[in-house]
């Protein structure tokens, strides 16, 4: 049998240590580099937003003065054939929830199943999920036009947009979930659960999915941001979601500042919502 | 092993340990034969360790028994009942894996109770049983921790508690100690054996570590290329290996050229009895254990076929392993440390070979010390 020998850990040679002065200098240079990069990128993102905010607060009558008129006009806008703003917000939020739910129900069990049982299908599934990235929205609309004609015979609700939004969200959600799946040992966990008497359904729902919480949250955040920001398809298919509504407001209000206030409003709304979704998910996760 | 040990149950009642029988099991992966018509029976309450090199089929055997893979041919009986086509979730077997397999989102207590929850055991009883199992593996204080807060050894102990909590008919251990460091491995190995004896459960243990196998098994099955080379108690596997593969795989062997003559083999002037008495006369390679090589004298002038120069002395505790250069071959001798203490590299010594029955190999590989590490 093998002899058990212990190998002592060799002490570090004094020459291997860096002089403290050198380390401190290097750290200081690195910190300066970090601050410079952070400042440049911060300004790159922040300056256009500040400009938009400034223009949105421009008084319609006298240039160079401050006013909140453009913001008031968003809330008070009443257009012909356009639902009120609150209704559009509600529709968009409902769309986000439905799209996320359908996407998760469709993708999470499928991806786990493929990983566990039909790995030879993984490439095909990945290809199919990433395909929408390569198809321009206009092409998608032309292709889906016929289907939406039939859907509109059943319901004219803008909620029907979830069909196409699920397709649009697939690449982002797939990537997020795939990263989560590779981070855990799916095979061992599922085999352990099965040996304890778990059915495949239990394995997926009670063992694998809870360990993909971060990945699921990421997929939800990405899908939500996509739905909140989507304009082209809704506009071309003649539905009114929040983006279409804001676009209508900015076009039909005789105040140039409204264009900026609506843009900023959309941005702030999306940002806040994503912050809430992300924060809520991480708070629940914190325990483990 | 004819008696049937009793396993403890949740209610404190006892039930009889079961016999596991595998008949003609085969498994192919494409053109590769992982398992070739394997027949193996585990007596009730017995711990069999399957030992062998990578790809010999030991893990495949365990996975077929667990139901994690399907056999191409053959049948599996547990307690006389054919379970060959039963899914893993219905087989009533507890399993501990090589990789850490605790559910990361559950506490230790929840992990141990998971199988009971699936069996709709009430919360209070589930909790009681989980704590009993944690006490069995000496981890009752870790019940509310998460797996990432435990060490590797603790995680494997919890995995063992989880496997036993469901009162399985059979316990399957798939190299559960291989990810642990040497000290923890030895401790946990002894703990597994203690618990297995205490619970009295029929157990199949797979490992490639021969020290582990010989230390805890009732019987060791040495596998090679999908079939069992030998299935016997550890002492027999070591001292009377059935084949040259077993002799070389389990423990250390010196490969020394010799000649078979009349049921004996002559190795460097020493006459040694053969394990296989019907071996035809001719040139062979004899497989001689280091323990069979003894010190004839270390004051001898240094002549004869078994005289040589010490190359190295390795201290192993009560014994020491001495490498000796015989000129045309190197021989390992395992000597009591008291004898080896006076030897240093460069010493001239004369060895002798104890006349234990030896195996011979027809192949003409290089003579010398052949080492098979665990």
Interface residues (C-beta under 8 A of the other chain):
Chain A: X1 X2 X3 X4 X5 X184 X185 X188 X189 X191 X192 X193 X194 X195 X196 X197 X198 X199 X202 X207 X210 X211 X213 X288
Chain B: X66 X67 X68 X87 X88 X89 X90 X91 X92 X93 X94 X95 X97 X99 X100 X101 X102 X103 X104 X105 X114 X115 X118 X119 X146 X159 X162 X163 X166 X172 X182 X210 X211 X214 X251 X252 X314 X316 X321 X373 X374
